[in-house]
């Protein structure tokens, strides 16, 4: 497993009453995308709450046999709380992919999601290496205090 940062990784800090929209780009042309690669997308400079999350496809994520999936979650915690096993083709050009809801009794929703100071949000590539694609990860965050 390779532990990397996306070139566009963001460190987020906030004023007390501020809400911020954070955009982070994953681009295969820059990052590559081997199976089990683990990319840092965002680092919390202070405790914060993620109030919304979505992925916008720019160009479709693809792999040789269409077997790649992606997870997005907290490093060292729930590593697939935001996205869990999302098929690469789901992240197509102009697609909008929202956080995974786990059905159950009760249903488990990803947000709001608290992230401790120095906490990291990471992208994991699972099953098969990516061969192309570009997408934008979007986080809406507020201070957790």
Secondary structure, DSSP 8 states (H G I E B T S, - for coil): --EEEEEEEEEE---TT-EEEEEEEEEHHHH---TT-EEEEEEESS-EEEEEEEEEEEEEEEETTS--EEEEEETTS-TTSSEEEEEGGGS-TT-EEE---B-SSS-B---SEEE-TT-EEEEEEESS-EEEEEEEEEEEEEE--
